């Protein structure tokens, strides 16, 4: 076998080996793996969230609460529950999002509670959130 034929054989095997490896790796269509609900955010919690270190205060029963919802939220999809009980809320469009407000139920006296928030974002995904409060007697 001549040196030229041997060189062509090595080149052909190298190309075949690399092409086989390239064909075996198929990433499929170029897609972005992102959560569509990441565009929905909750902020400006009032009263501020309870924390033993920074906000160790109690709120009164039947206190008003509010928060801001920003992002792509389906109209009238914001729901609030406390201890499994649905809480009526009102929504007002703001320049920076939607201001949602309500009142703590009387049943929350003397308890730690979590105000649970859910809303429908793009693609009907559920965005969950909320904050902790300490309610006095």
C-alpha positions in Angstrom: 0.0 0.0 0.0 1.4 3.3 -1.0 1.8 6.2 1.4 -0.8 8.3 -0.5 -3.5 5.6 -0.2 -2.7 5.1 3.5 -3.1 8.9 4.0 -6.4 8.9 2.2 -7.6 6.0 4.3 -6.7 7.8 7.5 -8.4 11.0 6.4 -11.6 9.1 5.3 -11.7 7.3 8.7 -11.2 10.6 10.6 -14.0 12.3 8.6 -16.3 9.3 9.0 -15.7 9.1 12.7 -16.4 12.8 13.2 -19.5 12.9 11.0 -20.9 9.9 12.9 -20.4 11.7 16.2 -22.1 14.8 14.8 -25.1 12.9 13.4 -25.5 11.2 16.8 -25.9 14.5 18.6 -29.3 16.1 17.7 -30.4 18.9 19.9 -33.7 19.3 18.1 -35.2 22.7 17.4 -33.7 25.6 19.1 -36.0 26.3 22.0 -35.7 28.4 25.1 -36.5 26.5 28.3 -38.1 29.3 30.4 -41.0 29.4 32.9 -43.7 31.6 31.3 -44.9 32.4 34.8 -41.5 34.0 35.7 -43.0 37.2 34.2 -45.6 37.4 37.0 -44.3 39.0 40.2 -45.7 40.0 43.6 -44.3 42.9 45.6 -45.1 45.9 47.9 -46.7 43.7 50.6 -48.6 45.7 53.1 -48.4 45.1 56.0 -44.8 44.0 55.6 -44.0 40.3 56.0 -43.4 39.1 59.6 -39.8 38.3 60.5 -38.3 37.7 63.9 -35.2 39.6 62.9 -36.5 42.6 61.0 -40.3 42.9 61.5 -41.4 41.2 64.8 -44.7 43.1 64.9 -48.3 42.1 65.1 -51.2 43.4 62.9 -54.7 43.8 64.2 -57.5 41.4 63.2 -59.6 42.7 60.2 -56.6 44.8 59.0 -56.3 45.9 55.4 -53.7 44.2 53.3 -52.5 44.9 49.8 -49.8 43.9 47.3 -48.8 44.7 43.7 -49.0 42.2 40.9 -46.8 43.0 37.9 -46.3 41.1 34.6 -48.6 39.2 32.3 -51.5 38.3 34.5 -54.9 37.1 33.2 -57.7 39.6 34.2 -59.6 38.7 37.4 -57.4 35.6 38.0 -55.8 36.8 41.3 -57.1 34.7 44.2 -56.2 35.1 47.9 -56.7 32.5 50.6 -55.8 32.5 54.3 -55.8 29.2 56.2 -57.8 27.6 53.3 -60.5 30.3 53.4 -61.0 32.4 50.2 -60.7 36.1 50.9 -62.5 38.7 48.8 -60.2 41.1 47.1 -60.4 44.1 44.9 -58.1 44.9 42.0 -57.1 48.3 40.7 -55.0 48.8 37.6 -51.9 50.9 38.3 -49.2 52.3 36.0 -46.8 49.7 37.3 -49.2 46.7 37.6 -52.3 45.8 39.5 -52.9 46.8 43.1 -54.8 44.0 45.0 -56.3 44.7 48.4 -58.5 43.0 51.0 -59.2 42.6 54.7 -58.0 39.9 57.1 -60.8 37.7 58.2 -61.9 37.8 61.9 -61.0 34.1 62.2 -57.3 35.0 62.1 -57.1 36.4 65.6 -54.0 35.4 67.6 -52.4 33.4 64.9 -49.6 33.3 62.5 -51.0 33.3 59.0 -49.8 33.1 55.5 -51.6 35.2 52.9 -51.6 32.8 49.9 -51.7 34.3 46.4 -52.3 32.6 43.1 -52.8 34.1 39.6 -52.9 32.9 36.1 -50.0 33.9 34.0 -49.2 33.4 30.3 -50.2 29.9 29.0 -52.6 29.6 31.9 -49.8 28.7 34.3 -50.4 29.2 38.0 -48.0 31.7 39.8 -48.1 31.2 43.5 -46.8 33.6 46.2 -47.6 35.1 49.5 -46.3 36.3 52.8 -46.4 35.7 56.6 -48.1 37.8 59.2 -48.6 37.7 62.9 -52.1 38.7 63.9 -52.9 39.9 67.4 -56.0 39.3 69.5 
